[in-house]
Amino acid sequence: MAEFKYEIVERIAILSENGKWTKELNKVSWNGRTAKYDLRDWNHEDEKIGKGITLTDEEIQVLKETLDKIF
């Protein structure tokens, strides 16, 4: 499996906690690329990363507008 690197550039919010795991919204740079919004589960204590999604600035803006309409 190919090695990958990440850097959490900005911690935005912890949405929930379940034991050692937290669901977080952060700005993350993957493999030295430009940081994107990242929503996923993290276990910082054991250095594990769950499945998640990354969103560009444009995608997060569309998501915000959609959530504003819902709520």
N, CA, C and O atoms as a CHARMM CRD file, in Angstrom:
* protein
*
  284
    1    1 MET  N      0.84500  -1.18000   0.00000 PROA 1      0.00000
    2    1 MET  CA     0.00000   0.00000   0.00000 PROA 1      0.00000
    3    1 MET  C      0.89200   1.24500   0.00000 PROA 1      0.00000
    4    1 MET  O      1.86300   1.32200   0.75200 PROA 1      0.00000
    5    2 ALA  N      0.55800   2.20000  -0.83500 PROA 2      0.00000
    6    2 ALA  CA     1.34400   3.41700  -0.95700 PROA 2      0.00000
    7    2 ALA  C      1.24500   4.25100   0.31500 PROA 2      0.00000
    8    2 ALA  O      0.17800   4.37200   0.91600 PROA 2      0.00000
    9    3 GLU  N      2.37600   4.82100   0.71000 PROA 3      0.00000
   10    3 GLU  CA     2.40000   5.66900   1.89100 PROA 3      0.00000
   11    3 GLU  C      1.83700   7.04200   1.54300 PROA 3      0.00000
   12    3 GLU  O      2.06200   7.55100   0.44500 PROA 3      0.00000
   13    4 PHE  N      1.10800   7.63800   2.47600 PROA 4      0.00000
   14    4 PHE  CA     0.59600   8.97800   2.24500 PROA 4      0.00000
   15    4 PHE  C      0.87000   9.82800   3.46800 PROA 4      0.00000
   16    4 PHE  O      1.03800   9.32300   4.57800 PROA 4      0.00000
   17    5 LYS  N      0.91300  11.13900   3.23700 PROA 5      0.00000
   18    5 LYS  CA     1.16900  12.08600   4.31400 PROA 5      0.00000
   19    5 LYS  C      0.00300  13.05400   4.39300 PROA 5      0.00000
   20    5 LYS  O     -0.66200  13.33700   3.39600 PROA 5      0.00000
   21    6 TYR  N     -0.23000  13.55500   5.59500 PROA 6      0.00000
   22    6 TYR  CA    -1.25800  14.56300   5.76300 PROA 6      0.00000
   23    6 TYR  C     -0.82000  15.57000   6.81000 PROA 6      0.00000
   24    6 TYR  O     -0.01400  15.27500   7.69200 PROA 6      0.00000
   25    7 GLU  N     -1.36700  16.75500   6.68900 PROA 7      0.00000
   26    7 GLU  CA    -1.14700  17.80000   7.68500 PROA 7      0.00000
   27    7 GLU  C     -2.47900  18.48500   7.94400 PROA 7      0.00000
   28    7 GLU  O     -3.10500  19.00100   7.01900 PROA 7      0.00000
   29    8 ILE  N     -2.91300  18.49300   9.19800 PROA 8      0.00000
   30    8 ILE  CA    -4.11400  19.23600   9.55500 PROA 8      0.00000
   31    8 ILE  C     -3.70000  20.69800   9.65900 PROA 8      0.00000
   32    8 ILE  O     -3.01900  21.09700  10.60400 PROA 8      0.00000
   33    9 VAL  N     -4.11500  21.48300   8.68300 PROA 9      0.00000
   34    9 VAL  CA    -3.73500  22.88500   8.59100 PROA 9      0.00000
   35    9 VAL  C     -4.58200  23.74300   9.52800 PROA 9      0.00000
   36    9 VAL  O     -4.08300  24.69700  10.12600 PROA 9      0.00000
   37   10 GLU  N     -5.86700  23.39900   9.65200 PROA 10     0.00000
   38   10 GLU  CA    -6.78000  24.15200  10.51500 PROA 10     0.00000
   39   10 GLU  C     -7.81000  23.19800  11.10600 PROA 10     0.00000
   40   10 GLU  O     -8.47900  22.46500  10.37700 PROA 10     0.00000
   41   11 ARG  N     -7.93300  23.21200  12.40800 PROA 11     0.00000
   42   11 ARG  CA    -8.96800  22.43300  13.09100 PROA 11     0.00000
   43   11 ARG  C    -10.19100  23.33600  13.21300 PROA 11     0.00000
   44   11 ARG  O    -10.12600  24.39500  13.83600 PROA 11     0.00000
   45   12 ILE  N    -11.30500  22.91600  12.62000 PROA 12     0.00000
   46   12 ILE  CA   -12.49600  23.76200  12.57100 PROA 12     0.00000
   47   12 ILE  C    -13.51400  23.36300  13.62200 PROA 12     0.00000
   48   12 ILE  O    -13.98000  24.21400  14.37900 PROA 12     0.00000
   49   13 ALA  N    -13.87200  22.07400  13.68500 PROA 13     0.00000
   50   13 ALA  CA   -14.89900  21.65600  14.64400 PROA 13     0.00000
   51   13 ALA  C    -14.83500  20.16100  14.89300 PROA 13     0.00000
   52   13 ALA  O    -14.52600  19.37700  13.99600 PROA 13     0.00000
   53   14 ILE  N    -15.13500  19.77700  16.13300 PROA 14     0.00000
   54   14 ILE  CA   -15.39500  18.38400  16.46900 PROA 14     0.00000
   55   14 ILE  C    -16.91300  18.24700  16.50900 PROA 14     0.00000
   56   14 ILE  O    -17.57600  18.88400  17.32800 PROA 14     0.00000
   57   15 LEU  N    -17.45600  17.42400  15.63200 PROA 15     0.00000
   58   15 LEU  CA   -18.90200  17.28500  15.50800 PROA 15     0.00000
   59   15 LEU  C    -19.46900  16.27100  16.48900 PROA 15     0.00000
   60   15 LEU  O    -20.59400  16.42900  16.96400 PROA 15     0.00000
   61   16 SER  N    -18.69900  15.22700  16.79800 PROA 16     0.00000
   62   16 SER  CA   -19.14800  14.23000  17.77100 PROA 16     0.00000
   63   16 SER  C    -17.94900  13.44300  18.26500 PROA 16     0.00000
   64   16 SER  O    -16.88000  13.44600  17.65500 PROA 16     0.00000
   65   17 GLU  N    -18.15800  12.76300  19.39600 PROA 17     0.00000
   66   17 GLU  CA   -17.13100  11.91100  19.98100 PROA 17     0.00000
   67   17 GLU  C    -17.74800  10.55800  20.32100 PROA 17     0.00000
   68   17 GLU  O    -18.88700  10.47500  20.78300 PROA 17     0.00000
   69   18 ASN  N    -16.97200   9.50000  20.08300 PROA 18     0.00000
   70   18 ASN  CA   -17.41200   8.14900  20.40000 PROA 18     0.00000
   71   18 ASN  C    -16.19000   7.37300  20.86600 PROA 18     0.00000
   72   18 ASN  O    -15.45700   6.81300  20.05000 PROA 18     0.00000
   73   19 GLY  N    -15.96800   7.33900  22.17400 PROA 19     0.00000
   74   19 GLY  CA   -14.76600   6.70100  22.69900 PROA 19     0.00000
   75   19 GLY  C    -13.54100   7.49000  22.28700 PROA 19     0.00000
   76   19 GLY  O    -13.46600   8.69900  22.50500 PROA 19     0.00000
   77   20 LYS  N    -12.56900   6.79100  21.68300 PROA 20     0.00000
   78   20 LYS  CA   -11.33900   7.43400  21.22100 PROA 20     0.00000
   79   20 LYS  C    -11.53200   8.17500  19.90100 PROA 20     0.00000
   80   20 LYS  O    -10.66400   8.95200  19.50300 PROA 20     0.00000
   81   21 TRP  N    -12.65000   7.95100  19.21800 PROA 21     0.00000
   82   21 TRP  CA   -12.87800   8.50000  17.88200 PROA 21     0.00000
   83   21 TRP  C    -13.64000   9.81900  17.94800 PROA 21     0.00000
   84   21 TRP  O    -14.53600   9.99800  18.77300 PROA 21     0.00000
   85   22 THR  N    -13.26600  10.73100  17.06500 PROA 22     0.00000
   86   22 THR  CA   -13.99800  11.98800  16.91100 PROA 22     0.00000
   87   22 THR  C    -14.31500  12.18700  15.43800 PROA 22     0.00000
   88   22 THR  O    -13.51900  11.84100  14.56600 PROA 22     0.00000
   89   23 LYS  N    -15.48800  12.74800  15.17300 PROA 23     0.00000
   90   23 LYS  CA   -15.84600  13.13700  13.80100 PROA 23     0.00000
   91   23 LYS  C    -15.53600  14.62300  13.71000 PROA 23     0.00000
   92   23 LYS  O    -16.08800  15.42600  14.46300 PROA 23     0.00000
   93   24 GLU  N    -14.64600  14.99100  12.78000 PROA 24     0.00000
   94   24 GLU  CA   -14.13500  16.35300  12.72800 PROA 24     0.00000
   95   24 GLU  C    -14.24400  16.97000  11.33700 PROA 24     0.00000
   96   24 GLU  O    -14.18600  16.28700  10.31400 PROA 24     0.00000
   97   25 LEU  N    -14.40600  18.28900  11.34700 PROA 25     0.00000
   98   25 LEU  CA   -14.28000  19.08900  10.13000 PROA 25     0.00000
   99   25 LEU  C    -12.99200  19.88000  10.27300 PROA 25     0.00000
  100   25 LEU  O    -12.84200  20.68900  11.18800 PROA 25     0.00000
  101   26 ASN  N    -12.06700  19.63700   9.35900 PROA 26     0.00000
  102   26 ASN  CA   -10.75600  20.28900   9.37800 PROA 26     0.00000
  103   26 ASN  C    -10.38600  20.72300   7.96100 PROA 26     0.00000
  104   26 ASN  O    -11.02600  20.32600   6.98700 PROA 26     0.00000
  105   27 LYS  N     -9.34100  21.54500   7.86600 PROA 27     0.00000
  106   27 LYS  CA    -8.68600  21.79200   6.58100 PROA 27     0.00000
  107   27 LYS  C     -7.43600  20.93400   6.60100 PROA 27     0.00000
  108   27 LYS  O     -6.59000  21.08100   7.48400 PROA 27     0.00000
  109   28 VAL  N     -7.31600  20.02600   5.61900 PROA 28     0.00000
  110   28 VAL  CA    -6.22100  19.06100   5.60600 PROA 28     0.00000
  111   28 VAL  C     -5.51300  19.09500   4.25900 PROA 28     0.00000
  112   28 VAL  O     -6.14800  19.14600   3.20500 PROA 28     0.00000
  113   29 SER  N     -4.19600  19.06600   4.31400 PROA 29     0.00000
  114   29 SER  CA    -3.37000  18.92400   3.12100 PROA 29     0.00000
  115   29 SER  C     -2.95800  17.46200   3.03000 PROA 29     0.00000
  116   29 SER  O     -2.31900  16.93200   3.93900 PROA 29     0.00000
  117   30 TRP  N     -3.32500  16.81600   1.93500 PROA 30     0.00000
  118   30 TRP  CA    -2.97000  15.41300   1.70600 PROA 30     0.00000
  119   30 TRP  C     -1.82400  15.35500   0.71000 PROA 30     0.00000
  120   30 TRP  O     -1.92000  15.91300  -0.38200 PROA 30     0.00000
  121   31 ASN  N     -0.74400  14.68400   1.07900 PROA 31     0.00000
  122   31 ASN  CA     0.42400  14.49800   0.21200 PROA 31     0.00000
  123   31 ASN  C      0.97400  15.80700  -0.33600 PROA 31     0.00000
  124   31 ASN  O      1.38200  15.88300  -1.49500 PROA 31     0.00000
  125   32 GLY  N      0.98200  16.85000   0.51600 PROA 32     0.00000
  126   32 GLY  CA     1.57300  18.12700   0.13500 PROA 32     0.00000
  127   32 GLY  C      0.72200  18.98300  -0.79200 PROA 32     0.00000
  128   32 GLY  O      1.17100  20.03300  -1.25100 PROA 32     0.00000
  129   33 ARG  N     -0.49700  18.54800  -1.06900 PROA 33     0.00000
  130   33 ARG  CA    -1.37200  19.31700  -1.96000 PROA 33     0.00000
  131   33 ARG  C     -2.03700  20.45800  -1.19900 PROA 33     0.00000
  132   33 ARG  O     -1.92000  20.55100   0.02300 PROA 33     0.00000
  133   34 THR  N     -2.72900  21.31700  -1.92200 PROA 34     0.00000
  134   34 THR  CA    -3.47600  22.40800  -1.31600 PROA 34     0.00000
  135   34 THR  C     -4.50100  21.84600  -0.34100 PROA 34     0.00000
  136   34 THR  O     -5.18400  20.86700  -0.64000 PROA 34     0.00000
  137   35 ALA  N     -4.60300  22.47700   0.83300 PROA 35     0.00000
  138   35 ALA  CA    -5.53300  22.00000   1.85800 PROA 35     0.00000
  139   35 ALA  C     -6.97300  22.14400   1.38900 PROA 35     0.00000
  140   35 ALA  O     -7.33800  23.12400   0.73900 PROA 35     0.00000
  141   36 LYS  N     -7.78800  21.14500   1.73500 PROA 36     0.00000
  142   36 LYS  CA    -9.21600  21.14500   1.42900 PROA 36     0.00000
  143   36 LYS  C     -9.97700  20.89300   2.72000 PROA 36     0.00000
  144   36 LYS  O     -9.41300  20.41600   3.70400 PROA 36     0.00000
  145   37 TYR  N    -11.25700  21.21600   2.70500 PROA 37     0.00000
  146   37 TYR  CA   -12.10900  20.87300   3.83200 PROA 37     0.00000
  147   37 TYR  C    -12.21800  19.35800   3.89200 PROA 37     0.00000
  148   37 TYR  O    -12.34800  18.69600   2.86300 PROA 37     0.00000
  149   38 ASP  N    -12.16500  18.81900   5.08700 PROA 38     0.00000
  150   38 ASP  CA   -12.11200  17.38200   5.25900 PROA 38     0.00000
  151   38 ASP  C    -13.03200  16.99100   6.40600 PROA 38     0.00000
  152   38 ASP  O    -12.89300  17.50000   7.51800 PROA 38     0.00000
  153   39 LEU  N    -13.96600  16.09500   6.13900 PROA 39     0.00000
  154   39 LEU  CA   -14.91600  15.61000   7.14300 PROA 39     0.00000
  155   39 LEU  C    -14.70300  14.11400   7.29000 PROA 39     0.00000
  156   39 LEU  O    -14.96100  13.35000   6.36000 PROA 39     0.00000
  157   40 ARG  N    -14.22100  13.68400   8.48800 PROA 40     0.00000
  158   40 ARG  CA   -13.95000  12.26200   8.68800 PROA 40     0.00000
  159   40 ARG  C    -13.78900  11.94900  10.16300 PROA 40     0.00000
  160   40 ARG  O    -13.74100  12.84300  11.00700 PROA 40     0.00000
  161   41 ASP  N    -13.70500  10.64300  10.45600 PROA 41     0.00000
  162   41 ASP  CA   -13.44800  10.16000  11.80900 PROA 41     0.00000
  163   41 ASP  C    -11.93800  10.09100  12.02600 PROA 41     0.00000
  164   41 ASP  O    -11.18000   9.66800  11.15300 PROA 41     0.00000
  165   42 TRP  N    -11.52800  10.52400  13.22600 PROA 42     0.00000
  166   42 TRP  CA   -10.11700  10.50500  13.60600 PROA 42     0.00000
  167   42 TRP  C     -9.96600   9.83500  14.95600 PROA 42     0.00000
  168   42 TRP  O    -10.80200  10.00200  15.84400 PROA 42     0.00000
  169   43 ASN  N     -8.89300   9.07500  15.10500 PROA 43     0.00000
  170   43 ASN  CA    -8.47500   8.54500  16.39700 PROA 43     0.00000
  171   43 ASN  C     -7.04000   9.02900  16.57400 PROA 43     0.00000
  172   43 ASN  O     -6.09400   8.32400  16.22300 PROA 43     0.00000
  173   44 HSD  N     -6.88200  10.22900  17.11800 PROA 44     0.00000
  174   44 HSD  CA    -5.56200  10.83200  17.23300 PROA 44     0.00000
  175   44 HSD  C     -4.66900  10.05500  18.19300 PROA 44     0.00000
  176   44 HSD  O     -3.45400   9.99300  18.00100 PROA 44     0.00000
  177   45 GLU  N     -5.26700   9.46300  19.22600 PROA 45     0.00000
  178   45 GLU  CA    -4.49400   8.72400  20.23100 PROA 45     0.00000
  179   45 GLU  C     -3.74500   7.55200  19.60400 PROA 45     0.00000
  180   45 GLU  O     -2.56600   7.34500  19.89000 PROA 45     0.00000
  181   46 ASP  N     -4.41900   6.79000  18.75800 PROA 46     0.00000
  182   46 ASP  CA    -3.80800   5.62900  18.10900 PROA 46     0.00000
  183   46 ASP  C     -3.34500   5.92600  16.68500 PROA 46     0.00000
  184   46 ASP  O     -2.93300   5.02100  15.96000 PROA 46     0.00000
  185   47 GLU  N     -3.41600   7.20000  16.28700 PROA 47     0.00000
  186   47 GLU  CA    -3.00000   7.64800  14.95300 PROA 47     0.00000
  187   47 GLU  C     -3.71200   6.88000  13.84000 PROA 47     0.00000
  188   47 GLU  O     -3.08200   6.40700  12.89400 PROA 47     0.00000
  189   48 LYS  N     -5.03700   6.76500  13.97100 PROA 48     0.00000
  190   48 LYS  CA    -5.84500   6.09600  12.94900 PROA 48     0.00000
  191   48 LYS  C     -6.78100   7.11500  12.30900 PROA 48     0.00000
  192   48 LYS  O     -7.22400   8.07100  12.94500 PROA 48     0.00000
  193   49 ILE  N     -7.06400   6.88200  11.03400 PROA 49     0.00000
  194   49 ILE  CA    -7.92800   7.77000  10.26500 PROA 49     0.00000
  195   49 ILE  C     -9.05000   6.93900   9.66900 PROA 49     0.00000
  196   49 ILE  O     -8.80000   5.89800   9.06100 PROA 49     0.00000
  197   50 GLY  N    -10.29400   7.39600   9.84300 PROA 50     0.00000
  198   50 GLY  CA   -11.43800   6.71500   9.26400 PROA 50     0.00000
  199   50 GLY  C    -11.73700   7.22100   7.86300 PROA 50     0.00000
  200   50 GLY  O    -11.08200   8.13500   7.36200 PROA 50     0.00000
  201   51 LYS  N    -12.72400   6.61700   7.24900 PROA 51     0.00000
  202   51 LYS  CA   -13.15900   7.06700   5.92600 PROA 51     0.00000
  203   51 LYS  C    -13.80800   8.43000   6.04500 PROA 51     0.00000
  204   51 LYS  O    -14.39200   8.76500   7.07500 PROA 51     0.00000
  205   52 GLY  N    -13.70100   9.20900   4.98800 PROA 52     0.00000
  206   52 GLY  CA   -14.28400  10.53800   5.01200 PROA 52     0.00000
  207   52 GLY  C    -14.36900  11.11400   3.61500 PROA 52     0.00000
  208   52 GLY  O    -14.19200  10.41500   2.61700 PROA 52     0.00000
  209   53 ILE  N    -14.64300  12.40600   3.57100 PROA 53     0.00000
  210   53 ILE  CA   -14.72600  13.10700   2.28500 PROA 53     0.00000
  211   53 ILE  C    -13.93200  14.40100   2.37000 PROA 53     0.00000
  212   53 ILE  O    -13.76600  14.97700   3.44600 PROA 53     0.00000
  213   54 THR  N    -13.44700  14.84700   1.22100 PROA 54     0.00000
  214   54 THR  CA   -12.80400  16.15000   1.12000 PROA 54     0.00000
  215   54 THR  C    -13.64900  17.02000   0.20000 PROA 54     0.00000
  216   54 THR  O    -14.25000  16.54000  -0.76000 PROA 54     0.00000
  217   55 LEU  N    -13.67900  18.30400   0.51400 PROA 55     0.00000
  218   55 LEU  CA   -14.48300  19.25600  -0.25000 PROA 55     0.00000
  219   55 LEU  C    -13.64700  20.48800  -0.58700 PROA 55     0.00000
  220   55 LEU  O    -12.90500  20.99200   0.25600 PROA 55     0.00000
  221   56 THR  N    -13.77200  20.96300  -1.81000 PROA 56     0.00000
  222   56 THR  CA   -13.11900  22.20100  -2.21100 PROA 56     0.00000
  223   56 THR  C    -13.85500  23.38300  -1.58500 PROA 56     0.00000
  224   56 THR  O    -14.92600  23.21200  -1.00200 PROA 56     0.00000
  225   57 ASP  N    -13.28800  24.57000  -1.70400 PROA 57     0.00000
  226   57 ASP  CA   -13.95900  25.77900  -1.20700 PROA 57     0.00000
  227   57 ASP  C    -15.33300  25.94200  -1.86000 PROA 57     0.00000
  228   57 ASP  O    -16.30400  26.30400  -1.19500 PROA 57     0.00000
  229   58 GLU  N    -15.40700  25.67500  -3.15000 PROA 58     0.00000
  230   58 GLU  CA   -16.67400  25.80900  -3.87000 PROA 58     0.00000
  231   58 GLU  C    -17.69900  24.78200  -3.38100 PROA 58     0.00000
  232   58 GLU  O    -18.87100  25.11100  -3.20200 PROA 58     0.00000
  233   59 GLU  N    -17.26200  23.55300  -3.17000 PROA 59     0.00000
  234   59 GLU  CA   -18.17600  22.50100  -2.70400 PROA 59     0.00000
  235   59 GLU  C    -18.68900  22.77800  -1.29400 PROA 59     0.00000
  236   59 GLU  O    -19.86100  22.53500  -1.00600 PROA 59     0.00000
  237   60 ILE  N    -17.82700  23.28200  -0.41300 PROA 60     0.00000
  238   60 ILE  CA   -18.27200  23.57000   0.95000 PROA 60     0.00000
  239   60 ILE  C    -19.25600  24.73800   0.94900 PROA 60     0.00000
  240   60 ILE  O    -20.15900  24.79000   1.78400 PROA 60     0.00000
  241   61 GLN  N    -19.08600  25.67900   0.01100 PROA 61     0.00000
  242   61 GLN  CA   -20.02800  26.80100  -0.10300 PROA 61     0.00000
  243   61 GLN  C    -21.40200  26.29800  -0.55300 PROA 61     0.00000
  244   61 GLN  O    -22.41800  26.73900  -0.01700 PROA 61     0.00000
  245   62 VAL  N    -21.45000  25.39400  -1.51400 PROA 62     0.00000
  246   62 VAL  CA   -22.71800  24.81100  -1.96000 PROA 62     0.00000
  247   62 VAL  C    -23.36600  24.03300  -0.81900 PROA 62     0.00000
  248   62 VAL  O    -24.57900  24.10800  -0.62700 PROA 62     0.00000
  249   63 LEU  N    -22.56900  23.29300  -0.06800 PROA 63     0.00000
  250   63 LEU  CA   -23.09200  22.55000   1.07800 PROA 63     0.00000
  251   63 LEU  C    -23.68000  23.50600   2.11200 PROA 63     0.00000
  252   63 LEU  O    -24.76400  23.25500   2.63900 PROA 63     0.00000
  253   64 LYS  N    -22.98100  24.59400   2.40400 PROA 64     0.00000
  254   64 LYS  CA   -23.48000  25.59000   3.35100 PROA 64     0.00000
  255   64 LYS  C    -24.80800  26.16600   2.89000 PROA 64     0.00000
  256   64 LYS  O    -25.75200  26.25900   3.67500 PROA 64     0.00000
  257   65 GLU  N    -24.88800  26.55200   1.62800 PROA 65     0.00000
  258   65 GLU  CA   -26.12600  27.11900   1.08900 PROA 65     0.00000
  259   65 GLU  C    -27.26900  26.10400   1.17200 PROA 65     0.00000
  260   65 GLU  O    -28.40000  26.46700   1.49400 PROA 65     0.00000
  261   66 THR  N    -26.98000  24.85600   0.88700 PROA 66     0.00000
  262   66 THR  CA   -27.99600  23.80300   0.97300 PROA 66     0.00000
  263   66 THR  C    -28.46600  23.61400   2.39800 PROA 66     0.00000
  264   66 THR  O    -29.66800  23.50900   2.64100 PROA 66     0.00000
  265   67 LEU  N    -27.53800  23.56700   3.34900 PROA 67     0.00000
  266   67 LEU  CA   -27.90800  23.42000   4.76100 PROA 67     0.00000
  267   67 LEU  C    -28.68900  24.62500   5.26200 PROA 67     0.00000
  268   67 LEU  O    -29.60600  24.47400   6.07000 PROA 67     0.00000
  269   68 ASP  N    -28.33600  25.83000   4.78800 PROA 68     0.00000
  270   68 ASP  CA   -29.09500  27.02800   5.16700 PROA 68     0.00000
  271   68 ASP  C    -30.55300  26.91900   4.71500 PROA 68     0.00000
  272   68 ASP  O    -31.45500  27.35400   5.43000 PROA 68     0.00000
  273   69 LYS  N    -30.78700  26.34400   3.53800 PROA 69     0.00000
  274   69 LYS  CA   -32.15200  26.17500   3.03500 PROA 69     0.00000
  275   69 LYS  C    -32.92500  25.15300   3.87100 PROA 69     0.00000
  276   69 LYS  O    -34.12200  25.31700   4.10500 PROA 69     0.00000
  277   70 ILE  N    -32.24300  24.10300   4.31600 PROA 70     0.00000
  278   70 ILE  CA   -32.89100  23.05400   5.09000 PROA 70     0.00000
  279   70 ILE  C    -33.23800  23.54500   6.49400 PROA 70     0.00000
  280   70 ILE  O    -34.31900  23.25900   7.00900 PROA 70     0.00000
  281   71 PHE  N    -32.32900  24.27700   7.10100 PROA 71     0.00000
  282   71 PHE  CA   -32.50600  24.70900   8.47600 PROA 71     0.00000
  283   71 PHE  C    -32.79400  26.18300   8.52900 PROA 71     0.00000
  284   71 PHE  O    -32.97500  26.73900   9.61200 PROA 71     0.00000
